[in-house]
């Protein structure tokens, strides 16, 4: 009987792991912005496109940055974001978003370049538990605009991570934080490309909402 009970519990646990969705914690609080020797030092990270994991958020706006040097610094004032996810790079849908209030006041948060949606667990639609999930992070400064597309069209400071992969939890496994995110640079787009970028961004976000 004991062996039968153990077998039944194992089968149940396997079923939960197999059929549950992948889960994540939405935060990069333990990231350093340095990966494989790129991105400066842990004490003084700098934006680098070579930092493809363990990333932080940087800005080219010197009035919103901490340790501004070389044209950018860690974002250190209120900003907004939207996170999309899915089982592939072509199946991303909105997980959740936050407008403003990420950092309470100018230069008052020790976690510069970080963001978090508390300790809540979020499922990634279309994925399975403990799988590799695909994510993409959109960021824009302040809370003047309620969406990334509006901020981009308005010429505000914006940035996109590009699609990246991340481990997930689910079932009996703990969710994963955003350890797979790259460094993200928030900047003002070139005036000549702003209109096309806004149109493309709006179309992409509309397409993903419909999915």
MARMARVO-997896 format. One record per residue (C-alpha): residue number from 1; residue in three letters; x, y, z. Coordinates in pm, whole numbers. Layout:
num, residuo, c1, c2, c3
NUM, ALA, X, Y, Z
...
***
This chain:
num, residuo, c1, c2, c3
1, UNK, 0, 0, 0
2, UNK, 283, 236, 92
3, UNK, 458, 174, -241
4, UNK, 130, 228, -426
5, UNK, 77, 562, -249
6, UNK, 430, 678, -331
7, UNK, 380, 584, -697
8, UNK, 48, 770, -710
9, UNK, 203, 1084, -561
10, UNK, 491, 1069, -810
11, UNK, 250, 1036, -1101
12, UNK, 45, 1330, -972
13, UNK, 354, 1548, -932
14, UNK, 469, 1458, -1283
15, UNK, 129, 1546, -1423
16, UNK, 130, 1887, -1251
17, UNK, 477, 1960, -1385
18, UNK, 388, 1845, -1735
19, UNK, 56, 2022, -1773
20, UNK, 107, 2342, -1570
21, UNK, 217, 2662, -1741
22, UNK, 564, 2805, -1707
23, UNK, 584, 3066, -1430
24, UNK, 812, 3362, -1364
25, UNK, 877, 3631, -1108
26, UNK, 879, 3969, -1281
27, UNK, 1194, 4124, -1143
28, UNK, 1563, 4162, -1221
29, UNK, 1660, 4252, -863
30, UNK, 1955, 4012, -848
31, UNK, 2095, 4102, -1189
32, UNK, 2425, 4291, -1202
33, UNK, 2431, 4412, -1563
34, UNK, 2759, 4227, -1613
35, UNK, 2788, 3902, -1806
36, UNK, 3086, 3708, -1940
37, UNK, 3322, 3993, -1854
38, UNK, 3113, 4255, -2034
39, UNK, 2923, 4553, -1893
40, UNK, 3180, 4716, -1665
41, UNK, 3196, 4592, -1307
42, UNK, 2932, 4488, -1057
43, UNK, 3007, 4804, -857
44, UNK, 2983, 5023, -1167
45, UNK, 2792, 4851, -1449
46, UNK, 2773, 5021, -1789
47, UNK, 2537, 4947, -2075
48, UNK, 2667, 4686, -2316
49, UNK, 2490, 4511, -2602
50, UNK, 2717, 4217, -2517
51, UNK, 2535, 4169, -2186
52, UNK, 2281, 3913, -2310
53, UNK, 2184, 3781, -1966
54, UNK, 2173, 3919, -1611
55, UNK, 2082, 4264, -1748
56, UNK, 1979, 4600, -1602
57, UNK, 1798, 4903, -1747
58, UNK, 2004, 5204, -1861
59, UNK, 1908, 5544, -2003
60, UNK, 2079, 5808, -2216
61, UNK, 1882, 6078, -2029
62, UNK, 2136, 6228, -1788
63, UNK, 1859, 6386, -1577
64, UNK, 1709, 6042, -1507
65, UNK, 2030, 5842, -1465
66, UNK, 2264, 5737, -1186
67, UNK, 2641, 5723, -1245
68, UNK, 2600, 5880, -1588
69, UNK, 2915, 5831, -1796
70, UNK, 2995, 5738, -2152
71, UNK, 2653, 5851, -2270
72, UNK, 2434, 5643, -2038
73, UNK, 2368, 5545, -1678
74, UNK, 2141, 5321, -1474
75, UNK, 1782, 5443, -1485
76, UNK, 1711, 5611, -1151
77, UNK, 1368, 5770, -1178
78, UNK, 1009, 5660, -1241
79, UNK, 961, 5454, -1554
80, UNK, 698, 5233, -1713
81, UNK, 719, 4887, -1868
82, UNK, 527, 4610, -2040
83, UNK, 638, 4246, -2049
84, UNK, 531, 4001, -2322
85, UNK, 586, 3625, -2319
86, UNK, 512, 3299, -2494
87, UNK, 634, 2956, -2598
88, UNK, 817, 3097, -2902
89, UNK, 945, 3428, -3036
90, UNK, 639, 3448, -3261
91, UNK, 372, 3382, -2996
92, UNK, 426, 3662, -2746
93, UNK, 126, 3808, -2561
94, UNK, 108, 4066, -2284
95, UNK, 181, 3922, -1939
96, UNK, 140, 4248, -1746
97, UNK, 248, 4613, -1747
98, UNK, 308, 4898, -1505
99, UNK, 284, 5273, -1568
100, UNK, 518, 5494, -1365
101, UNK, 602, 5473, -994
102, UNK, 874, 5211, -1038
103, UNK, 1123, 5424, -846
104, UNK, 982, 5651, -575
105, UNK, 1144, 5989, -635
106, UNK, 1465, 6105, -796
107, UNK, 1771, 5901, -701
108, UNK, 1605, 5752, -393
109, UNK, 1623, 5381, -467
110, UNK, 1938, 5175, -419
111, UNK, 1821, 4933, -686
112, UNK, 1897, 5154, -985
113, UNK, 1829, 4981, -1314
114, UNK, 1595, 4731, -1148
115, UNK, 1222, 4678, -1167
116, UNK, 977, 4445, -996
117, UNK, 611, 4348, -982
118, UNK, 626, 4244, -619
119, UNK, 646, 3877, -525
120, UNK, 353, 3769, -741
121, UNK, 384, 3466, -968
122, UNK, 294, 3515, -1336
123, UNK, 215, 3242, -1587
124, UNK, 345, 3258, -1943
125, UNK, 58, 3165, -2176
126, UNK, 109, 2867, -2403
127, UNK, 412, 2732, -2216
128, UNK, 464, 2426, -1998
129, UNK, 606, 2413, -1648
130, UNK, 983, 2428, -1605
131, UNK, 1041, 2504, -1972
132, UNK, 1236, 2772, -2156
133, UNK, 1004, 3068, -2219
134, UNK, 1041, 3360, -2459
135, UNK, 1004, 3713, -2323
136, UNK, 1034, 4072, -2445
137, UNK, 1045, 4385, -2227
138, UNK, 932, 4733, -2338
139, UNK, 1039, 5031, -2126
140, UNK, 961, 5404, -2138
141, UNK, 1044, 5689, -1900
142, UNK, 798, 5845, -1657
143, UNK, 421, 5811, -1665
144, UNK, 328, 6074, -1925
145, UNK, 231, 5798, -2166
146, UNK, 23, 5493, -2079
147, UNK, 173, 5271, -2352
148, UNK, 507, 5211, -2515
149, UNK, 364, 5290, -2860
150, UNK, 236, 5629, -2739
151, UNK, 571, 5713, -2579
152, UNK, 755, 5616, -2897
153, UNK, 521, 5823, -3114
154, UNK, 566, 6116, -2873
155, UNK, 944, 6107, -2905
156, UNK, 1000, 6014, -2541
157, UNK, 1278, 5792, -2408
158, UNK, 1200, 5429, -2490
159, UNK, 1378, 5097, -2508
160, UNK, 1315, 4732, -2600
161, UNK, 1506, 4428, -2479
162, UNK, 1447, 4226, -2793
163, UNK, 1322, 3870, -2750
164, UNK, 1517, 3671, -2493
165, UNK, 1484, 3328, -2334
166, UNK, 1438, 3263, -1965
167, UNK, 1394, 2956, -1745
168, UNK, 1051, 2910, -1588
169, UNK, 904, 2727, -1294
170, UNK, 556, 2585, -1262
171, UNK, 400, 2276, -1111
172, UNK, 610, 2196, -806
173, UNK, 899, 2417, -922
174, UNK, 957, 2774, -807
175, UNK, 916, 3054, -1066
176, UNK, 1233, 3212, -1208
177, UNK, 1323, 3581, -1197
178, UNK, 1434, 3753, -1520
179, UNK, 1788, 3619, -1521
180, UNK, 1783, 3584, -1900
181, UNK, 1713, 3949, -1983
182, UNK, 1985, 4152, -2157
183, UNK, 2088, 4507, -2075
184, UNK, 1816, 4745, -2197
185, UNK, 1897, 5098, -2318
186, UNK, 1624, 5363, -2296
187, UNK, 1692, 5641, -2544
188, UNK, 1530, 5888, -2786
189, UNK, 1497, 5747, -3141
190, UNK, 1647, 5926, -3439
191, UNK, 1400, 6190, -3569
192, UNK, 1414, 6047, -3920
193, UNK, 1313, 5701, -3801
194, UNK, 1071, 5802, -3525
195, UNK, 755, 5792, -3739
196, UNK, 837, 5452, -3888
197, UNK, 936, 5313, -3549
198, UNK, 612, 5436, -3392
199, UNK, 406, 5279, -3670
200, UNK, 595, 4952, -3642
201, UNK, 571, 4948, -3263
202, UNK, 199, 5018, -3265
203, UNK, 136, 4750, -3528
204, UNK, 344, 4494, -3337
205, UNK, 167, 4558, -3009
206, UNK, -175, 4546, -3177
207, UNK, -83, 4216, -3344
208, UNK, 26, 4067, -3012
209, UNK, -290, 4182, -2834
210, UNK, -501, 4008, -3099
211, UNK, -308, 3688, -3046
***
